[in-house]
Amino acid sequence: MSLILAIDQGTTSTRAIAFEIGANAASGETGDLRPVAVSQIELAQYFPRSGWVEHDAAEIWTATLQTCREVVRKAGGVARFAAIGITNQRETAVIWDAGTGQPLHRAIVWQDRRTADVTARLTAEGHEPKVQAATGLILDPYFSATKFAWLLDAVPSGRERAARGEIKLGSIDAWLIWNLTGGRVHATDATNASRTALMDLKTVAWRDDLCALFDVPRMALPAIVPCAGVIGETDAALFGRPLPIAGSAGDQQAALVGHGALKPGDAKITYGTGAFLVANVGDQPVASTRRLLGTLGYQAGGRAAYALEGSIFSAGSAIQWLRDGVGMISQSRQSEAMAQELSDNGGVYLVPGFTGLGAPWWEPEARGTIVGLTRDSGPAHFVRAALEALAYQTRDLLDALAEDGAPPLKTLKVDGGVTANSFAMQFVADICQVEVERPAFQEMTALGAARLAALGVGLAPDLEARPAEAPARWTPRMDKAERERLLSGWRRAVKAAIIAAPNRA
């Protein structure tokens, strides 16, 4: 049994990947994991009202089972598999019947804003300092607690049924664990629990006072378990024999493990539609003064690693807008060559506040803004400005990390589709004054889940990364004066985007 089955349940698709545990024949040491089979199914998105985003939890489970069975078949049968690891879209909330296992409502996705009035009221009542001190999170509908409460109120007799133990609540990992174990195990890993606004970061346990504040019954919540270790066994009927579920982590924390960012001062950023920076800060939580999010990086081997996280709402989506929204490019890969046509940005800045600005600004009403246009500006200026915005936003997050006292950053580890753009990655290195490292294998979330599962069943001695191929690297080469000039222009542009918000007019 040399394979790990990794489930990567994301916002837009569900994937399963089989990883083979390699070995260094010369030293006898366990090598890194190598993908040998994959299956993927796209996930339908539902938008019942403006600002509402939902998924069908039953569809998620069906797709998970289908992709897993396909990968088991491709990889040579269930006898080759030692364990399952799970990684998932975080903060998405599911409610289901404890008896039948059927969802009682569509899942509320992390992007959903339907509970904004609730978090605004709690903020106005002065609850945010207490919530942030306990959980590391700010009051925002992004997190699961208000979603859980909304679901209980939306389901007929939901609260009465929950009081009788007839209803279960959980993140996507808990929903998958429940189904994989045939309803025998109701559990969530510590990283997913840390994104609910109900878990104490230091004790890694649910807090009764927070459950009361958000009106979420504790008895409906799953047990909190470590990220590595056997959580339960799959129902034998699913794959032909039971498989231990031995690893679980939310997608961004799994990517942290996938990158091997295991020491204080290690950090990774995933550049996708948005971008998520997660920085390892060590074995104690760090309270942010710059509205970064405190979170659990991972809990494994009897110890916890904490992290600070910053979210960029629009990263690759700015390039998608140039392609699909305004037609300045026909393919995303054109952006690199167009940006390189110019000797500089010509003073043009794009602030991609299409859905507001994330950390450290947290300006939900900010608008996408272009500044610095002249008669000489053309499509290439727009494209270059969109790519440069990745770097400026990353620099904002790194500055916030430094101000929060996080350990100095050694290398910024990157993954995601945008990292194929060498111009963008060099600009990140230049603006952020840090070496940028992109691994040869890009599926960091699935790899992290597989590493946790391998550790959980004793097939790996630790979580260290041992990649077979060398990463690509970009080192800073811009002089200080040029960097400061560009950053000054960016900060003026951000102020313009914030001023353009309707509530600032």
C-alpha angles and dihedrals in degrees: 000000000000102000134091120203109218119196113203107187107183139173096265104024147012118231139180122199129185114217124196118215106234129205136208102235093199098053101023090231121142110261130211124285120270124202114236105166138016140184128183137185125188117239124227117237122214125202107183093169138004108290094013120115123181141176130200105245091199089055090051091054094045091050091047092053093045095049092045093051090048092052093046088053094047092048095054106269141307093285089075094058124093102179149343127245124194132205124172151173104281131230093019107135127219130188122193144167111265092211103044099024090227121140113250095203138004113280115263107233124226091248092059118117102188094116096052091114091056095051091044090054093048090049092050089051089057100249099127098086090055093046093047093047092052102037107019089236133113123229105272136134086241089086126076105242098080090042091056091050092048091052093050090053093045096053113079109257087354097150094044091049092047089053088055092051093249097121132062128201128195151132120269092274091057091048091052094044090051092052096041091053094045092249095305097114128048104185142136128195120247096252093055090045089053089062097058099074087233101088126085107232095213100045095032089222138115114268118224093208092055092046087053093047093053094035095238117144110233093214090066092055124093125250113265113239134178120267093245124044136066109301095176143308127270120248106270092230093064099067106003097267136027117277123196116242097220107161137041137163139150114266099258093045090047088053089053088057092042090057091048090239091157104138132072107271094034115119140172134195125198113210109203131121084323127006131241124199116197118182124191108231099176137249097328129060117253117217110225121223091184096059096257113147122256111217144156112268094196141316114219140135093021096303138088129221117202129208145191116226134199125189126211108197098201122036115124088013088074089061090045089053091053089051103038104020105044103009098231090138131024096206130028092231090065090071096080096055093044092051091050091054087076127070090214141348094275090229092296118139129182117201103195097210092149091138097019128275123293129203133022092010101043093192104153093179096051115122134219107267138189118199134177100039119161134173087270093058116109141163092291090060091054092049094047091047091053092052093044090052088067090063096043092051090047090051090052089056094046091050089051090050091052092049089051090057097250115163114274113275115248102181132357108225113206138192138163135085096291091062089076085074105089093190091058094046093049089049090051089053091048098046095040095042092225138112111259118212126192118188120227090236111058106190094096099156094055091041091053092051090049092050091051091050092047089053090044093060096038097253092120125044094216144342096269118138116240104176118188093213127055117247125242113252137199121193127198116266105159118110120243097248093054092047093051092047092053094045091050090055091048093053091052089051093051090052088053091052092051093047089051091061113115094239090054096050 
